[in-house]
Amino acid sequence: MTAAYSEDLSAFAKRLRVEGWARTAAVVLPDVLDRLANELQSAVTGGSARGGTRHLLDIPAVQELARSEPVRAVAEAALGEHCFAVRGILFDKTPGANWKVTWHQDLTIAVRGRRDIDGFGPWSVKERVPHVQPPVEILEHMVAVRVHLDECGPENGPVRVIPRSHTFGRLSGDEIDIWKKEGTPIDCAVSRGGVLAFFPLLLHSSSPSDRPEHRRVIHLEFAATELPRELEWYHAIHKARLAASA
């Protein structure tokens, strides 16, 4: 991590807190990006028809990325030093998978098993893993950290956000329509090796790519709260512990 990046984290954290999103310049080194791209080649190939692959935190190289200094710095700027990674997804817009995403909030989490608990629901199953909508208080203590393996400009179908929409809790369909009419959307272009962070409750969307080629993004979600005792995060990748001195 560069000194300038470290010094800018306070401004990054303020922008993220107020606007609901923030991005960095290229902070993940090219050799790390190349190694990740090679490690994920089979996942990219397997998910090419649908544009993505879930459960990336099963892969040691992605666990290492989630614990890396640039990624942890962004997550900790949003949530504090005790946050941990709970989900990883690969998104890749190609000629065979070039999709549109309508305006929405990210409202579900992945867990180890279903337990019927007040405030949690509805439930769904995605690739054999239970997912549930938790209380808003849990979503308010989460952040998405997206590492771009490829350049993503306006023509590549970048994430589009409506700033400040994250501070109003879970939105109804009518409330989303009002934000669409009255908000000012921003396209979040990100350079290769750059990181885009946003809160799950921030309204976001994306358009199909005008130039569909690899637009690989490792989408990591971090949380800062444990679930009720009856539930368990599907993944929980904590900060690496420093080796004990001899």
N, C-alpha and C positions, 0 to 999 in steps of 0.2 A: 504494500500500500504506500502511495506517495505521501509526503508530508502535507502537500496542498490538499489532498483528499481528506486526511485526518483533520486538518484545520477547518475544512468546510462541512464537517459532519453536523455541527450545531445548526448551521443554516439549512442543511438538508433536513434535519429532524424537524425544524420549525416549519419549513414548507410542507413537509409530509403531514404534520399534525394539522395545519391550517387548511391546506388545499386538498388533502387526502391522497396526494400522489407526489412523487419526486423521482428524478433519475440522475444517474451519474454519467460521467464520461467513461471511457474504457478503463476499467480497473482490474479486470480479470486478464491475466497475461495470455498472449497468443498461444504459447505452448500448452497451457492448461486447457484452452478452448479446443485445440487440435486433439489433445488426448481424450477429452470428453466426447468429441465428435466421433472418434474412432471407437471408443467404448460403447457408444450408443448406436452404432451403425445398424446392428441387428434390430434394435428397438425401432429405429426410424423406418427400416424396411418393413418390419412387421406391422407398423401402424400407419403406413403410408396411405392406405385406402381411406382411413378415417381421420388422418391429420394429427394423430397424437397417440401417446402411450401413457398409461397410468402406472402408479406404484414404482416410480423411479428411485425412491429411497430404499428399495431392495438392492440397488446396485452400489457396490462399495465406492466407486468413483464419484457418484452423486452424493453419497454420505460425506465424503471428503470435501466436496464442494460446499455442502451445507455448513460444514465446520470451518471453512476457510475464512481468512481474515477479512477480505473484502465483503463477502456475503454476510458474515456475522456482524460486521460494522454497520451495515444497512439495517439488519433485523434489530440489532440492539439500539440503534438510534430511534426506532419506532417503539420497541417494547421493553427495553432494558436488558441487562446482562443475563438474566435467567431464562430467556426465551429458548425455545427448541423447535426444530423442524418437525412438522407433522404430516406433510404430504408433498409429493413431487410428481409433476406431470410434464411430459414433453409435448410441445406444440410445434407443428411444422406445416406451413402452407406451401403446397407444391401444385403442379398442374393436375395431379390426380386427387388432391384434397385441398380445395381452395374455397373456403366457406365464409359465410357471414354470421356474425354473432349479434343478436339484437341487444338492446339496452337491458341490463340486469345487474343484480347484486349477487355475490357469491355467498350462498346461505347454508351450504351443507359442509359437514366434516365427515371424515372416514374413521370408523371405530372398529374394534375387534369383534364385537358381538352386539346383538340387539338386546336392549333392556328397556322396558316401557317405564319411563320416568316422566313426571310432570315437567312440562316446559320443553321437552325434546320430541320433535315430530314436525311434519310427517317423515316416515322412513322410506328408503329406497335401497336398491342393490345395484352397484356398478362394478362390473367385472368380478362378481362373486364377493364383493366386499360391502358390508352394511354401511350406508350413509344416512345421516340424519340432520335435520335442521335443529341446531341448539338454541338456547336463549340468546338474545341479542348481546347480553353482557359478555358472553364468550367470544362472539364475533368481533366485538369492540376491542378485544385484546388479541387480535390476530393481524398479520400483515402478509401480503404476497410479495415475494422477492423474485423477480424474473431476470435471469441471466441470459443475455443474447449471444448465441454462438455465431450468428450471422448479422450483417448490417440490416437494419430495418428502417427504411425511409418511408415517406408518405405513400409511395407506390406499392409497398409490400404488405398492405393491410395491417398497419400497426394498431395497438390498443388505442381506443378513443375513450376519454374520460370526461365527466362533468364535474369540475372542481367543486368541493365543499358539500357535495351531496351525501357524504358519508356520515354527517353529524345528525341525521334525522331518523336513525334507526332503520328497521325493516320497512320498506316502502310498499304501498299497495300499487296495483296497476294504474289507478287514477293518479296517484302521486308521481309515479314514474312518467306518465304522460305530461304532467305539469312541468317536471324538470326538463323533459325533452323540448318543450316549447319555450321555456323561459331560461334555461341554462345555456352556457357557452361551451360547447364541446371543444376539446383539445386533442389533436393527434399526438401520440407519444412516440415519436421517432427515437430510436436508440441505436447507437453505434455498436459495432462488434466488440464484445467484451464489456459493454455497458450494462448497467443494472437499472431496472425500473421497479419501483416499489409503490404499492397502493394498498389501501385498506379494503377488506372484503365488501364492506357496505357502500363503497364508492360506486356509483353507477358507471358502468363501462360497457363497451361494445367493440366490434371491429368489422371492417368491410372486407370483401374478397380482395386478394392481391391483384393489382393491375399488371404485375410482372411476376407470375407465380414461379418461383424457384425456391430453393431451401430458405426458410425463415425459421430456423430452429431456435426455440426458446425453452429453457429449463425453468419451469414455474415451480417455485418452492413456497410453501406456506409455513409460517412460524406462528406459534401460540405462546402465551405467557401465563396461562392458567391450566391447572389440572382439571380433569372432568370429575363429576361425582363418582364416588367409590364404585358404583355398579358398572361404570363405563370406563373404557380404556382407549386412548388414541391408537389408531392402527399403526402409526409410526411415532416414535419420539426420539429424535436424534439431538442429543444435548451437546453443548459445547465441550470440546476435547479438554480433558484434564491435563494439566502440566505434569510432566514426569517428575517424580520425587528426586530430589538431589541425593547424590551418593553420600 
